[in-house]
Amino acid sequence: MAPINASFSAAVLSLVFLASSTAAFNITRILGEFSDFSTLNSLLSQTKLADEINRRQTITVLAVDNGAMGAISALPSDVQRKVLAVHVVLDYYDADKLRGIKNGSAMLTTMFQSTGQATNRMGFINYTRRADGVMMFGSAEPGASLTSQMVKSVASRPYNISVLQVSSAIVPPSIGSTDGSKAHAPENAHAKAPAPAPTPSTSKKPNAPAPAPAPSDDSSSDGPAAAPGPAADSPDADGPVADSPDADGPSADSPDADGPAGADAPADDSDDTAAATGRVVASAGLGVMALVFMGVSL
């Protein structure tokens, strides 16, 4: 009985040890054995996603080598974590299991789906095995393409963890925004950009010729000034001279006389008239005196 009990105890201990060893894995140590995945390994540690992977008992990691990690490294840190979570499938898949999928296609659930932040099927991956046997992966978000293909199996521990190398990062188109409306906000902002089109009102400066009457006033003022020119040749014959009544009479009666000469002509006529009147008065005076003298003499 004692040997049987000892054998049974040893078997139980070995099973417990085997169960604990298979259940516990460290993704950082696994990837640390391959220098081609150093960038991925570093980002998994920085984003604390490695800790969540290690707490799982069944997982598949779609690993991207250093040469293809630029598409993820260039993203903001919070978006990096989301994209990396898309590369962690919540089930065990190795090459043989993928080949055996019925109809050669399936939708795989990722760790990003479990965060509650995924929308519009961003937390799922589409898998398709082409007719030529190539295994393709891509985001299940509408409009996304199958752009990443499986390269090789890196490591596996059935049925707990499998690491498969894929050719390129799987980035859902709208993963940078958890709210679809925010993703369209930049488009609305550009659409509003045409609103500054009212600025053509400032471009109405070409219509500034409306104030152009200012120059036309100058030219029109020159026009009337030139019109009096024919009426008087002398610079003294301005508007005021034309308004004086004295200038009107002579200028109209005597076409030969200029303004000044016309002014003298009326002066000569008045002198002759005065002289004639004086002579008449003198003659009358003499007549009266003659009559008086004759009366006295009679």
PyMOL commands that set and color helices and strands:
alter all, ss='L'
color gray80, all
select helices_A, chain A and resi 2-23+27-32+35-46+49-55+66-68+70-73+77-86+95-99+102-104+113-115+180-192+199-207+213-226+228-231+239-243+245-253+259-297
alter helices_A, ss='H'
color red, helices_A
select strands_A, chain A and resi 59-63+88-89+105-109+124-129+135-139+148-157+161-166
alter strands_A, ss='S'
color yellow, strands_A
deselect
rebuild
show_as cartoon
